[in-house]
């Protein structure tokens, strides 16, 4: 039985409502014509056109033509009998030769048409002598030529910009043998996931590891965009899997095409594709990734064509038509979606010199700053037509989460110059701490959800990222509260670890409650699943970087072992439908974010701190590292937000 879930599926953002594995193929008409028949149709149309032209040419005997050749020039008509005075008329010189010359021209044209007819017929005869496979191969060759021409047209070089100071792309192996072996195990898990995707799902967005075929969801539309390839690139690079990285790069160079009639999630495509491509570019220096990121960004821009400038949730990559999810509060856009574009769009403006991307996200920020917020909280829904809040539902989990994350990371990415973003973050966190954060009867700190004036005592797996966010934002917090926020991050990490530890599989459920005697435990059946999510492990990694408390590495290793034991199948890794069952059913989906986030954070947890140091790199919400843009290097420093 398929467990009902929310759309779209993702790493942190909208909580899934459906664990179904059905994809949405683009059905096409099954009627097929042979290539030979099609060729004959084309030839007959061409011949008809040519003979039509032949018989309907104008007759020079009926229509005078005044061509301006060398011998047919206009000269003033002078009446010499009147003393050579100009009478103001004009004489056509060479009229006597006109009809004869035009007859010759028409005869020459007829002969050319006859020759063209004969040539076309000869070519048709030669074509019809060839086999079906030969004709199909020639058609494919012509299609490839056209595709290459379009590719050249789209691959205009971008202006050179100063490359940020990239530190920590490579690192030495850990000196501790036990830590080194654990990191090697994570690398082996990555190879298992990648190699099975390459064998059974190559070019598809994701993998069904049990059915051993490609998988997709509606967040990617109906196209095979290779989401797993793009999402996994930087993880492969960081792990030193350079052969696999080059395989992915080759596929992207030759096959990743955004001129498709496909409706995609603006948010998901931004964080996975643009974020993944930008990270791959900064790590490897390969221009193809930058060019593809810019091409895709141009396809997303029409989503901002709304009365308020708040983008639609979805956009058709070909037509540019946008719309919102049908289930989202009266046609609203979602805070975690339109609020999770800043990092990638700032880098796009930096790399292209085009301020359009930066201006789009700054417009969103300015609009939000002008709006009233109930209890200082940001509701999850905003109507892009009216500019008014939708349902008053506030969450640090799905629908809201990464909006707060990107306020903090905008400040960090600007080399801490974007003080406007830092202020918005601090204001939001103070309201969240006042209204949403509580301690259970058993002493567990959790973050609830605010719904129409009522606090729901439930926390989602997605919300567990916040422990790492609080730790990351501790330095620079108001009123010298760095210690307070680091401690708050530790308490959230502990609560989320308990949600894992209290299950049979030692893997965390999708959501868990704090009602009565039940704490950190899922109650509903449709909240007991684990779909290879990264948020808890992400918080372990941040807490390790800031505290070096060995328990975070221990907790991370427990999670890695549980994933390897219960989610690993011969064809890759699959989510499970019930973490409280000793023999759970699989959901048969290897999510792209498992390779982008879960395995990356585990690998970094057992790596040295000089690999992607947090003073130099900021991770987007899909764990794609982007470099800090120091003020001296950025083209955006003229903006007041960066002063």
Residue pairs with C-beta under 8 A, 6 or more apart in sequence:
2 18
2 19
2 20
2 21
3 18
3 19
3 20
3 525
3 526
3 529
3 577
3 587
4 17
4 18
4 19
4 526
5 15
5 16
5 17
5 18
5 19
5 20
5 526
5 529
6 14
6 15
6 16
6 17
6 18
6 327
6 398
7 14
7 16
7 17
7 18
7 217
7 218
7 219
7 325
7 327
8 14
8 16
8 217
8 218
8 219
8 265
8 268
9 16
9 18
9 217
9 219
9 531
9 589
9 591
10 16
10 219
10 268
10 593
11 533
11 534
11 535
11 591
11 593
11 596
11 597
11 621
11 622
11 623
12 398
12 401
12 402
12 462
12 465
12 534
12 535
12 621
13 267
13 268
13 271
13 336
13 337
13 340
13 398
13 399
13 401
13 402
13 462
13 621
14 334
14 336
14 337
14 398
14 399
15 397
15 398
15 399
15 460
15 462
15 510
15 511
16 510
16 531
19 529
19 531
19 575
19 577
19 587
19 589
21 208
21 211
21 215
21 587
21 588
21 589
23 214
23 215
23 216
23 217
24 216
24 217
24 218
24 222
25 222
26 222
26 223
34 132
35 132
35 135
35 136
35 139
36 127
36 128
36 132
36 135
39 124
39 127
39 128
39 135
40 124
43 120
43 121
43 124
46 120
47 117
47 120
47 121
50 113
50 116
50 117
51 117
53 113
54 110
54 113
57 106
57 109
60 98
60 99
60 102
60 103
60 106
61 99
64 98
65 98
65 102
66 72
66 92
66 98
68 74
69 94
71 93
71 94
71 97
72 92
72 93
72 94
72 98
73 93
73 94
74 90
74 91
74 92
74 93
75 90
75 91
75 93
76 86
76 89
76 90
76 91
77 86
77 87
77 89
77 90
77 91
78 84
78 85
78 86
78 87
79 85
79 87
127 135
130 138
150 259
154 291
154 295
155 291
157 287
158 290
158 291
158 294
158 351
158 352
158 353
159 352
159 353
161 350
161 351
161 353
161 635
162 633
164 282
164 627
164 628
164 629
164 630
164 633
165 616
165 627
165 630
165 633
166 282
166 616
166 627
167 613
167 616
168 610
168 611
168 612
168 613
168 616
168 617
169 283
169 612
170 611
171 607
171 608
171 610
171 611
172 608
172 610
173 180
173 183
174 180
174 183
174 606
174 607
174 608
179 553
179 606
180 606
182 553
182 557
182 560
182 606
183 603
183 606
183 607
185 560
185 564
186 560
186 599
186 602
186 603
186 606
187 239
187 240
187 241
187 603
189 560
189 563
189 564
189 568
189 573
189 599
190 232
190 235
190 236
190 239
190 241
190 595
190 599
190 603
191 241
191 244
192 568
192 572
192 573
193 572
193 573
193 590
193 594
193 595
193 599
194 232
194 236
194 241
194 244
194 595
196 207
196 209
196 212
196 571
196 572
196 590
197 206
197 207
197 228
197 572
197 590
197 595
198 244
198 247
200 207
200 208
200 209
200 212
200 213
200 214
200 571
200 572
201 207
201 208
201 213
201 214
201 215
201 228
201 590
202 251
203 214
203 224
203 226
203 229
203 251
203 255
204 213
204 214
204 215
204 216
204 224
204 226
204 228
205 214
205 215
205 216
205 217
205 220
205 224
205 225
205 226
205 227
205 228
205 592
206 214
206 215
206 216
206 217
206 227
206 228
206 589
206 590
206 591
206 592
207 213
207 214
207 215
207 228
207 571
207 572
207 589
207 590
208 214
208 215
208 588
208 589
208 590
209 569
209 570
209 571
209 572
209 573
209 574
209 588
209 589
209 590
210 569
210 571
210 574
210 586
210 588
211 588
212 571
214 224
215 588
215 589
215 590
216 222
216 224
216 227
218 265
219 264
219 265
219 268
219 269
220 227
220 262
220 264
220 265
220 268
220 269
221 260
221 262
221 263
221 264
221 317
222 262
222 263
223 260
223 262
223 264
223 317
225 256
225 260
225 262
225 264
225 273
226 251
226 252
226 255
226 256
227 272
227 273
227 592
228 590
228 592
228 595
229 248
229 251
229 252
230 248
230 252
230 256
230 272
230 273
230 276
230 277
230 280
231 272
231 276
231 592
231 593
231 595
231 596
231 622
232 248
232 276
232 592
232 595
232 596
233 245
233 248
233 249
233 252
233 276
233 277
233 279
233 280
233 289
234 276
234 279
234 280
234 283
234 596
234 600
234 624
234 625
235 595
235 596
235 599
235 600
235 603
235 623
236 242
236 244
236 245
236 248
237 245
237 280
237 283
237 284
238 283
238 600
238 603
238 604
238 611
238 612
239 603
245 284
249 280
249 284
249 286
249 288
249 289
252 277
252 288
252 289
252 292
253 288
256 292
258 292
258 295
258 296
258 299
258 317
259 317
259 318
260 317
260 318
261 316
261 317
261 318
261 319
262 316
262 317
262 318
263 314
263 315
263 316
263 317
263 323
264 314
264 315
264 317
265 313
265 314
265 337
266 300
266 303
266 311
266 312
266 313
266 314
266 315
266 322
266 337
266 341
267 313
267 334
267 336
267 337
267 338
267 340
267 341
269 296
269 300
270 300
270 340
270 341
270 344
270 345
271 340
271 344
271 402
271 620
271 621
271 622
271 624
272 592
272 593
272 596
272 622
273 293
273 296
274 293
274 296
274 297
274 300
274 344
274 348
275 343
275 344
275 620
275 621
275 622
275 624
275 626
276 596
276 622
276 624
277 289
277 290
277 292
277 293
277 296
278 289
278 290
278 293
278 344
278 347
278 348
278 351
278 624
278 626
279 620
279 624
279 625
279 626
280 286
280 289
281 287
281 289
281 290
281 293
282 625
282 626
282 627
283 625
290 351
293 348
293 351
294 348
294 351
294 352
297 344
297 345
297 348
297 357
299 315
299 317
299 320
300 311
300 315
301 356
301 360
302 315
302 320
302 321
302 322
303 311
303 312
303 314
303 315
303 320
303 322
304 311
304 360
305 320
305 322
306 312
306 322
306 384
306 385
307 384
307 385
307 386
307 387
308 367
308 384
308 385
308 386
308 387
309 360
309 363
309 364
309 367
310 333
310 338
310 364
310 367
310 382
310 384
310 387
311 322
311 333
311 337
311 338
311 341
311 360
311 384
312 322
312 323
312 324
312 333
312 384
313 322
313 323
313 324
313 325
313 328
313 333
313 334
313 337
314 322
314 323
314 324
314 325
315 321
315 322
316 322
324 331
324 332
324 333
324 384
325 334
328 334
328 381
328 390
329 380
329 381
329 390
329 391
329 393
330 381
330 383
330 390
330 391
331 383
331 384
331 385
332 381
332 382
332 383
332 384
332 390
332 391
333 381
333 382
333 383
333 384
334 380
334 381
334 382
334 399
335 378
335 379
335 380
335 381
335 382
335 399
335 400
335 403
336 380
336 398
336 399
336 400
336 401
336 402
336 403
338 364
338 382
339 364
339 368
339 402
339 403
339 406
340 402
340 403
340 405
340 406
340 621
341 360
341 361
341 364
341 406
342 361
342 365
342 406
342 409
342 410
342 421
343 406
343 409
343 410
343 413
343 618
343 620
343 626
344 620
344 626
345 357
345 358
345 360
345 361
346 357
346 358
346 361
346 410
346 413
346 414
346 629
346 636
347 626
347 629
348 354
348 357
348 358
349 355
349 356
349 357
349 358
349 635
349 636
350 629
350 634
350 635
350 636
353 635
355 636
358 636
358 639
362 639
362 641
365 420
365 421
365 424
367 387
368 378
368 424
369 424
371 387
371 389
373 379
373 431
374 389
374 392
375 431
375 434
375 435
375 450
376 427
376 428
376 430
376 431
376 434
376 435
377 394
377 428
377 431
377 432
377 435
377 436
377 450
378 394
378 400
378 403
378 428
379 389
379 390
379 391
379 392
379 393
379 394
380 390
380 391
380 393
380 394
380 395
380 399
380 400
381 389
381 390
381 391
381 393
381 399
382 388
382 389
382 390
383 389
383 390
391 452
392 450
392 451
392 452
392 453
393 399
393 449
393 450
393 451
393 452
394 400
394 435
394 436
394 449
394 450
395 401
395 449
395 450
395 460
395 463
396 404
396 432
396 436
396 447
396 449
396 463
396 466
397 447
397 449
397 459
397 460
397 461
397 462
397 463
398 460
398 462
401 462
401 463
401 465
401 466
401 621
402 621
404 425
404 428
404 429
404 432
404 466
404 469
405 465
405 469
405 621
406 621
407 421
407 422
407 424
407 425
407 428
408 421
408 422
408 425
408 469
408 472
408 473
409 618
409 619
409 620
410 418
410 421
411 418
411 419
411 421
411 422
411 425
411 476
412 472
412 618
412 628
413 618
413 626
413 628
413 629
414 421
414 628
414 629
414 631
414 634
414 641
414 642
415 628
415 629
415 630
415 631
416 422
416 476
417 631
417 637
417 641
417 642
417 643
418 641
418 642
419 641
420 640
420 641
421 641
422 476
425 473
426 477
426 478
429 470
429 473
429 485
430 478
432 447
433 488
435 450
435 455
436 447
436 448
436 449
436 450
436 455
437 445
437 446
437 447
437 448
437 488
438 445
438 446
438 448
438 455
438 457
438 514
439 445
439 446
440 446
440 457
440 514
440 519
441 519
442 519
444 491
444 494
444 495
444 498
444 514
444 519
444 520
445 488
445 491
445 492
445 494
445 495
446 457
446 459
446 492
446 495
446 514
446 520
447 459
447 463
447 466
447 492
448 455
448 456
448 457
448 458
448 459
448 514
449 455
449 456
449 458
450 456
457 513
457 514
457 515
458 511
458 512
458 513
458 514
459 495
459 499
459 511
459 512
459 513
459 514
460 510
460 511
461 496
461 499
461 508
461 509
461 510
461 511
461 530
461 533
461 535
461 536
462 533
462 535
463 535
464 492
464 493
464 495
464 496
464 499
464 508
464 535
464 536
464 538
464 539
465 535
465 538
465 539
466 489
466 492
466 539
467 488
467 489
467 490
467 491
467 492
467 493
467 496
467 539
467 542
467 543
468 489
468 493
468 538
468 539
468 541
468 542
468 543
469 489
469 542
470 485
470 486
470 488
470 489
470 492
471 485
471 486
471 489
471 490
471 539
471 542
471 543
471 546
471 547
472 542
472 546
472 614
473 485
474 481
474 482
474 483
474 484
474 485
474 486
474 489
474 546
475 482
476 482
477 484
477 485
486 546
486 547
489 539
489 542
489 543
489 546
490 543
490 547
492 539
493 536
493 539
493 540
493 543
493 552
493 555
495 520
496 508
496 535
496 536
496 539
497 536
497 555
498 519
498 520
499 508
499 509
499 512
499 520
499 521
499 536
500 506
500 507
500 508
500 536
500 555
500 558
500 559
500 562
502 520
502 521
503 509
503 579
503 580
504 579
504 580
504 581
504 582
505 530
505 562
505 566
505 576
505 579
505 580
505 581
505 582
505 584
506 558
506 559
506 561
506 562
507 530
507 559
507 562
507 563
507 566
507 567
507 576
507 579
508 530
508 533
508 536
508 579
509 521
509 522
509 527
509 528
509 529
509 530
509 579
509 580
510 522
510 526
510 527
510 528
510 529
510 530
510 531
510 533
511 522
511 524
511 527
512 520
512 521
512 522
512 527
513 519
513 521
513 522
513 523
514 520
515 523
522 528
522 579
522 580
525 578
528 577
528 578
528 579
528 580
529 575
529 576
529 577
529 578
529 579
529 587
530 567
530 575
530 576
530 579
531 575
531 587
531 589
531 591
532 563
532 567
532 573
532 574
532 575
532 590
532 591
532 593
532 594
532 598
533 593
533 598
534 593
534 594
534 597
534 598
534 601
534 623
536 559
537 556
537 559
537 598
537 601
537 602
537 605
538 597
538 601
538 623
540 552
540 553
540 555
540 556
540 559
540 601
540 605
541 552
541 556
541 601
541 604
541 605
543 549
543 552
544 552
544 553
544 556
544 605
545 609
545 614
552 605
553 605
553 606
556 601
556 602
556 605
556 606
559 602
560 602
563 573
563 598
566 576
566 584
567 573
567 574
567 575
567 576
569 586
572 590
573 590
573 594
574 586
574 587
574 588
574 589
574 590
575 586
575 587
575 589
575 591
576 584
576 585
576 586
576 587
577 584
577 585
577 586
577 587
578 584
578 585
593 622
593 623
596 622
596 623
596 624
597 622
597 623
600 623
601 623
604 611
604 612
612 625
615 628
616 627
616 628
617 625
617 626
617 627
617 628
618 625
618 626
618 627
618 628
619 625
619 626
620 626
629 636
631 637
631 642
634 642
636 642
637 643
